[in-house]
């Protein structure tokens, strides 16, 4: 079972370049999330999608956009990458249960470096 | 004050030891809490949900203390394989889950 699949696994960008991180889940979950994790810090929520057709800002949304393409897929886009966006990005999903009350299942991350 | 704070660690313990982590949260309206385990350079994986009545799973026990606004994780009979970072997660309303920065545990032979 794939669970949550993220692509790519690794990426190096130059400042100002754009790219999209892809995430897909096969668990029929309604809710999906994007986090970033920096050294010595916990995961910080960038954006989330409570259900298909909706997206909302999390704790650190600046510099990012998201698209909930369908129930399975939730992409994260960096329009103009900056060195401060060098991080490990995790996508997660959870069943519908209202208000983030259920545990989340994570992809294995995208390691992004911006030079 | 951060919304979710954890003991910074690292905790260095011998095999067989009992170790406990605490995690405090600032939003008294928080309804649900979880402990995740994260191995080096890997994704977080759910370890335990934390219920009001406490929750036990083998060597692991999670407790919630609403009066003092903290959750705890107790690991008994530590194994080398328990070495990891343990993340607590609080829910502050809506879908905005807040992760603590994590507590690193090293179990040594």
Interface residues (C-beta under 8 A of the other chain):
Chain A: X31 X33 X35 X40 X41 X42 X43 X44 X45 X48 X50 X56 X58 X59 X90 X99 X100 X101 X102 X103 X104 X105 X106 X107 X108 X109
Chain B: X4 X31 X32 X34 X42 X43 X44 X45 X46 X49 X87 X91 X93 X94 X95 X96 X97 X98 X99 X100 X101 X102
